[in-house]
Amino acid sequence: MSPAASSTGSAERPTESEQTVYCTAATVETGQEPAEQTVDEEQETCRRQANAEGLQLGYSVVPSEKWFLVLHAFLKRKQSSKKVMVLFSSRSSVKFHVQLLNFLQIECADIHEKQEQHDRTATFSAFCAAEKSILLCTNVAARGLDLPHVDYIVQYDPPADEPEDYIHHVGRTAPGDKGKPTVLLFLLPQELEFLISLRAANIHLTEHQFNNKNVPNLQAHFEKIVGENYFLHQSAQQAYRSYILAYNSHAMKDIFNVHSLSLKDVAASFCFRNPPKVDIGLEGRAMKKVGYNRGPDSRERRTRRRINAANP
């Protein structure tokens, strides 16, 4: 069954005008506007940079239910000495993860398209100046930003659309003072075909296997924290719903197919024991999977609660 039309679930994708605000932040340190480039020229520049000798491109195959466990363990090890940037598919996911990680005493900042511009610029400037820091942001926040001296970029959720988005993100990373920067792409087992598309764009990744011994099984602990904290619970629900919507709106539906997801496992990555019963606005099988109540008032309720441009 094909996913529903993308009009049902692309609310959190920023407009072109929203994307341009991040170009402003890129000029903070120099005070100069970047030289104008055509789209093709910019992509070719990023492609060359992505294949530059100092840049290490990798991927890890991680089951849905272990995504946050792996991310938490990774950031906990790196927070004391490295600069790390983590990319998400929606601002709701950024907001939830920054709230939860800070609650777990992993200090991090965030950038997303609904912040005031001066807040975005200040956060980005502080990240650039820091010797060690963690920044969470949406995929769009990486567009147009030159990222000096970053040790790791983690593409946590799928890149926004085509392989060019991934190329654009990683191609703007400059080597860190302490070694070569590493770009790490998280993939589900069924998403490995995306590597073929990257190879076709002359981008080659090396597999990094995570060691289960280095990933403590804290799932029950995280579920308890989110379940008992009202604000984290509400934030997790919004992030879960937004993740499904963003996944459904992906352009490469043959690879990123919403119906291939195990929603119970996806829910676990947001620290739920079972998928929350939220209306994600998808028709058919996906709607049934999340326990949506198809009662007589379902059409009215679906229209009222659906995420869209008019109701973000």
N, C-alpha and C positions, 0 to 999 in steps of 0.2 A: 504494500500500500504506500503510495507516495505521500510525503508530508503535505500538510496544508499549505496554502499559498503564503508567501512570506509576509504579506500584508497583515497577517494575524499576529506576528511576533517580532517585529524589528524596531520596537519603540526606542530601545536604548542605543541604537546605532546613531551616532551624531551626524548632523548635517555637514555639508562641506564648509559652511561658515563657521561651525563649531570647531572643525579641524584646524582652521587657520589660527586660532588663538594660541596654539602650542608653538607655532613658528615664532611668536613674540618671545616666549620663554627661552628659545634657543639663542637669542641675541643678548641675553642678560650680561654675559661676561665680556663680550666684545663691544657692545653698544652699536653694532652695525647690522644692517639687514643682510641676510644671506643673498648670494648672487642668484638671480632667477635661472631656473632650468625648466626645460620641457619635461613632461612626465616621462618620456622615453629616456631622456638624458639622466634624469634623477634615478630612475630604476637601474640604468646601466652603471652609474656611479656607485650605487649601493651594492650592485652585484659584484663589482670589482672589489669593493671593500669587504664584502662578506667572504670572499675567497682570498683575502689578504693573508700573508704568511702568519701573522700573529694571532689570528682569530680561530678559536677552536669551536667547531660546530658539532653538536651532539644531540642525541635524543634518548629518551628512556621510555620503555613500554611499562605503563603502570595501570593496573586494574582500577576501575572507578572507585571502588570502596577503599582504596589505599591512598588516593590522591592527597588528601589533606594530611594524613599520617606522614607521607614521604615529604611533603612540603614543610611541615612543622619540624621534622627531624633535620632536614637540610638547613633551614633558616636558623635553627637553634645552634647548629655547629658553626655557621658562618657569621653570626651577628657580631661577634667580638672582634673580627678582624677584616671583614670583607665588605665591599659595596655590591649590593644585589638589587636587581630590578625584576619584579614579577608582573607579567602581563595577563590580564583577565579579559573576558568577552563582554562584561557589562559593569556599569558603575555600582549596581546593587551587590555584585559579587566582590568588587573592590571594597565597598563599605563594610560588608560582613566580615571579610577576612582581616581587614585592618582592625576592626573592633575585637575580634576573637584573638588574634595574635597579640595585640597589646594587653588584652585581659590575661593571656598566658605569659606575660612578661617578655615577649619578643617585640622590642620597640620598632615600630615602622610608621612611615608616613604614607599618604595617598594622594593621587592626582586623578581626577575624573572631570568630565565635561560640564557638570552642574555646579562646580565650585566657582567662586568669584575669581576673576582673572588675576587679581593681585595675590590671592591665596595660592593659586597654581604657580605663579612666577616665583613667589617666596619659597614654596616647597621645593621647586625644581632647583633654585639657586642654592638652597641649603644642602640638597643632595649632591650637587656638583662640587660644593666646597668641602664636604665631609670626607674624612679618611675612611670611615666605616659607616654604613647606613643601609637601610632596607626601604625601598620605595615600591609600593603597589600602585598599579595604574591600569586603565583600560587600554585595549589595543590601539585606539586612536591617539592616546597620549604619547605613544612612542613615535607617531608619525611627525616628522619635522623637527624632532629633538636630536641634537647631537649630544651624545652621552659620554663625557670625558671620564677616563679612569674608572670604568666599571669592571668589576671582576667577574660578575655573572649576570646574564639575562636569562630568566626562566620564562619560557612561553607556556604558561600553565594551561590556559584554554586554547582551543584552536586559533590560528591566525585568522583575521577577520574574513578574508575571502580567498583570493588566489595566492599562489606561491609568491607573487610579487610583494604581498604584504609582509610575509616573513623576511624576504630579502631586504625590504625597506627597514624593518626593525633592526636586524642584526648588522646591517651595513653602516649604521651610524654609531657603532660602538668603538670607542678608542681604547687602546691597551691601558690596563691599570699599572700603577707604579710597581706593584709587587709581582707581576707576572703577566702571562697571556690571558686575555679575557675568554671566558667560556660561555657559549650560548647553548642552553639546554631546552629542548622541545619535549614536552610531555605528550605521549600518544597512548590512546587505547589500543588494544590488540587489533581491533577491526579497522583502525585508522592508518595502518602501516602503508597502505597504498599511496598515502600522501607523499611518502619518500620518493616514489617514482616521479611524481610531478616536480618535486624539487630537483631531482637529478636531471630531468628534462630542461630545467632552467640553469643547469650547470652548478647546482648547489649540492654538495655531498656531505652527509652527516655520519658521524661515528656513534655506534650504540654505547650507551653508558648503562650498565646494569646496576640497579640499586640493591644493596645488601640488606636482606631482611633483618639481619642481626643489628644493623644500625638504625632500624626503624622500630622503636618501642610500640607495642600494641596498646595504645592509649584510647582506643575507640570508645570504650564504655565510659571512660572518664570525660572525654569531650562531649559525648551525648548527654551526660548528666549535667555538665556545665550549661550547654545550650538549652536543655530541657527545663532547667530551673531558673534561667535568667530570661525574663519576659522580653527584654529589648533584643538580646542576642537571638532568641527564638523567632521573633518577628523578622529580624534582619536576615536570618538564615532562610526563612520561607521565601522572602522576596528574592534572595540570591538564587535559590534553587529554581524558582519559576523563571527568572531572567536567563539563567543558564540554558534551560530547555528551549526557551524562545529564541535565544541567540543561535543555538545549535540548529534549530529548525530553519532559521533564515539563512544558513550558510549557503554560498553559491555552489559549492562542490558537494551536492547532495548524494552523489554516488559513493562518496567516502564518508562524509559527515551526515549520516542518515539518522534522524531522530528516532526512528522505529528500531534501530539496532541497539539502542541504549537499554541497559537494565536500570530502570528508574529506582529500584530498591538500592542498587549499588551507587547510583548517582546521589541519592538521598544520603547515603552513608558518608559521602565526601563532604556533605554539608552538616554532618554530625547529627543526622536523624537515624533512628533505628528503623523506621518505616517511612515511605514517601509521604510527605504532608499532603493533606487533601486540599489542594488549591486548584483553581481553574486556570489552566495554562493556555486556554483558547485554541487548542488543537482539536480537530475533528477525529472521530473514529477511535482506533485502537489506542493511540497515545492518551486520549482523554480518559478512557476507561482505566488505564494503568494507574492513574493518580487518584482513583477513587472518586471521580467527579460524579455528583448526584444529578442524574438526568431526569429530574422530576418535571412536573407540568410548567414550572416557572423557570426552567433551565435556560431557555432562550433569553429571557429578560435579564437573568442573573449573569449569564455569560457576556451579554453586551455591556452590562454595567461594570463588570469587574475586569474585563479584558484589558491587557496592556496595549496601548497604541499611542500614536502621536498626540492625540487629544487627552489621553488618560495615562500618563507615564507612571 
